[in-house]
Structures are given as C-alpha cells and as structure tokens.
C-alpha cells in the first residue's frame, strides 16, 4: 500500500503550523490502523507511507478503515477551510465533502523480487516490479 496526502505542498505553504498538527494526526491514524490490520510500515515517503501486508484483503480493509478514521478525525480549522476552498467530489450525490486532509491510497500485490534491510532505518525494504 502506498499513501499520499493530496495537495500537501500547497497545504504546507498555506499554513505550516496547522499542517504540523494535521500531519501528526495523519501519521498516528495510519500507524494505529497498520497495527490493527497487521500491516508493516516499510518506510515513509515525504508525507506518505509505504506499507506491506501478508494478504491483499488486509490491505484493502486497512485502506477502507483508515479512510473512515481520517474522515472522522478532528482536523485543525485551517485545514478544513482549505479543503472546502479547493473544492471536492466528482459531482455525484454520493461524494463526501472534505473534513480535513484528503489521502489517496494505492494497493498492489505480488511477491517482491528482493527484500533487504535498509541500513538507515533498520527496516526491511521490498524491491521489484510490483513495488
């Protein structure tokens, strides 16, 4: 699973203090849900995460539950106001209005070509075409 905060560069430029608070909340939610669904934090990539799961279903359940937790979180007012200002949804009635950070998540599955311990983080990192 790869995650990424949508429009994070502009959010940082908009209000650094609010983004510091929001990023801590985001990271806490991601890490809590990783533990809940048996995920492994491979590494962080800027404001996003690279995580692995032993089963694709666990990855999917993690993504769905994490999106619900992100939506229910209490975000700094400045982050919520920015989300409304930038617009949202796809024009369908089922589109949800933003309540804070918007996070995209992608899932891919397969076996890695290789696994190595990253000398900097001490964590196992995965390599190969499915990553």
C-alpha positions as CSV (number, residue, x, y, z in Angstrom):
1,X,0.0,0.0,0.0
2,X,1.2,3.5,-0.8
3,X,-0.5,6.6,0.7
4,X,-0.1,10.2,-0.2
5,X,-1.7,13.4,1.1
6,X,-3.4,15.2,-1.7
7,X,-2.2,18.8,-2.3
8,X,0.2,18.6,0.6
9,X,2.7,21.1,-0.9
10,X,0.1,23.8,-1.1
11,X,-1.2,22.9,2.3
12,X,2.3,23.4,3.8
13,X,2.5,26.8,2.0
14,X,-1.0,27.7,3.2
15,X,-0.4,27.1,6.9
16,X,2.7,25.3,8.3
17,X,1.5,25.3,11.9
18,X,-1.8,23.7,11.0
19,X,-0.1,21.1,8.8
20,X,2.3,20.1,11.5
21,X,-0.7,19.3,13.7
22,X,-2.5,17.6,10.8
23,X,0.5,15.5,9.8
24,X,0.9,14.2,13.4
25,X,-2.7,13.2,13.4
26,X,-2.5,11.6,10.0
27,X,0.6,9.6,10.9
28,X,-1.0,8.5,14.2
29,X,-4.1,7.3,12.4
30,X,-2.1,5.5,9.7
31,X,0.2,3.7,12.3
32,X,-2.7,2.7,14.5
33,X,-4.6,1.2,11.6
34,X,-1.5,-0.6,10.3
35,X,-1.2,-2.3,13.7
36,X,-4.9,-3.1,13.7
37,X,-4.8,-4.8,10.3
38,X,-1.4,-6.5,10.6
39,X,0.4,-4.1,8.3
40,X,4.1,-3.4,8.3
41,X,5.4,0.2,7.8
42,X,8.2,-0.2,5.3
43,X,9.0,3.5,5.1
44,X,7.6,6.9,4.9
45,X,8.0,8.8,1.7
46,X,7.6,12.6,2.3
47,X,4.0,12.8,3.7
48,X,3.1,9.3,2.6
49,X,3.6,5.7,3.7
50,X,4.8,2.5,2.0
51,X,3.3,-0.4,3.9
52,X,3.1,-4.1,3.3
53,X,0.5,-6.8,4.3
54,X,0.6,-10.6,4.1
55,X,-2.8,-10.7,2.4
56,X,-4.4,-8.3,-0.2
57,X,-7.7,-8.4,1.8
58,X,-5.9,-7.0,4.9
59,X,-4.5,-4.2,2.7
60,X,-8.0,-3.4,1.4
61,X,-9.5,-3.4,4.8
62,X,-6.7,-1.2,6.1
63,X,-7.4,1.4,3.4
64,X,-11.1,1.4,3.9
65,X,-10.9,1.7,7.7
66,X,-8.2,4.3,7.5
67,X,-10.2,6.5,5.2
68,X,-13.1,6.3,7.7
69,X,-10.8,7.3,10.6
70,X,-9.3,10.1,8.5
71,X,-12.8,11.4,7.7
72,X,-13.9,11.2,11.4
73,X,-10.8,12.9,12.8
74,X,-10.9,16.4,14.2
75,X,-8.6,18.4,12.0
76,X,-7.3,22.0,12.5
77,X,-9.9,24.5,11.3
78,X,-7.4,25.9,8.7
79,X,-7.1,22.5,7.1
80,X,-10.8,22.0,6.9
81,X,-11.3,25.5,5.5
82,X,-8.6,24.9,2.9
83,X,-10.3,21.6,1.8
84,X,-13.6,23.4,1.3
85,X,-12.0,26.3,-0.6
86,X,-10.3,23.9,-3.1
87,X,-13.5,22.0,-3.9
88,X,-14.2,18.4,-3.7
89,X,-16.1,15.5,-5.1
90,X,-16.9,14.4,-8.6
91,X,-20.4,15.9,-9.0
92,X,-22.2,12.7,-7.8
93,X,-24.5,12.9,-4.8
94,X,-22.5,10.2,-3.0
95,X,-19.4,12.3,-3.0
96,X,-18.4,13.3,0.6
97,X,-17.5,16.8,1.5
98,X,-14.0,17.1,2.9
99,X,-13.4,17.2,6.6
100,X,-9.6,17.5,6.7
101,X,-6.7,16.0,4.9
102,X,-7.5,14.0,1.8
103,X,-5.3,10.9,1.4
104,X,-5.1,8.8,-1.7
105,X,-4.1,5.1,-1.3
106,X,-3.0,2.6,-3.8
107,X,-2.8,-1.2,-3.5
108,X,-0.7,-3.6,-5.4
109,X,0.0,-7.2,-4.7
110,X,2.7,-9.7,-5.7
111,X,5.9,-11.1,-4.4
112,X,8.9,-8.8,-4.2
113,X,12.0,-9.5,-6.2
114,X,14.1,-9.0,-3.2
115,X,13.9,-7.9,0.5
116,X,16.8,-6.1,2.2
117,X,17.3,-4.4,5.5
118,X,17.6,-0.6,4.9
119,X,20.8,0.5,6.6
120,X,19.4,3.8,7.6
121,X,16.0,2.8,9.1
122,X,16.8,-0.8,10.1
123,X,13.5,-1.9,8.4
124,X,13.0,-4.4,5.7
125,X,12.5,-2.8,2.3
126,X,11.0,-4.5,-0.7
127,X,12.2,-4.3,-4.3
128,X,10.8,-5.4,-7.6
129,X,8.4,-4.5,-10.4
130,X,5.3,-4.8,-8.2
131,X,6.6,-2.1,-5.8
